[in-house]
Amino acid sequence: MRFANRTVVITGAAQGIGLASVAAFLDEGANVVLADIDEEALSAVIDNMPKEFSRRAVPVVCDVANSRQVNALMGYAMEHFGSLDALVCAAGIVHRTPFTEVTEDDFDRVIKTNLMGTFLCVQAAARAMTDQRDRGRDILGSIVMVSNDAAFSAIPNIVPHVVAAAGVNAMAKSLARTLAGVQVRINTVGTGPTDTGLLQMATGTGKTAIGTGVARTALGRIVDTEEISKIVLFLSSGDASAITGQTIGTGAD
């Protein structure tokens, strides 16, 4: 198991790519801190989890746009499991509306969760990882952020989402050299159309809208969250030790 005795914090852990990543890391032996703003959904995930995983999975209600809660999240991981080896930022929202009708509140809400929230999590995790390195601890030292291939595409009506995704991709590039100095890698998965609730929010619920999104991809189909989780797992692992500052896309449109 690649992550035995390793601790991973996953945001957006109650659904979608975050939830699929939780299952993938647990299967690989990791201790997992599940963070999500939705307490009810988070409780349901824990309640339905196989008993053999219960000791290695702990929930934390957290708003990633709140720095105090984010710092407490990383501190809890350190206190409960004794280390922080990897971070997966999968928390995100989307607001679908024509560009001319986007309000300041609409824009701020998406940016705060998707971009600033990711920044706060990366910053807090990097501090914890740096502190562990300084104390001579052997940690994995990996950060994987989930963004969207909307950053590379002419997709209408989700401008705040697109801007945030582009910012997350740029963050990985910008921080790669800095974090390499403390032996921490940072990468992004720029997902194409994936079978999550956000897909319908971004494209609309009609078959034509979703079909249009799928048609622009090389694979010509919607990707499963489990497929994305395997990419997250790889980038987080020692198998990807030479990869940092990159955005790995799944849309290829």
Disulfide bonds with the S-S distance in Angstrom:
none
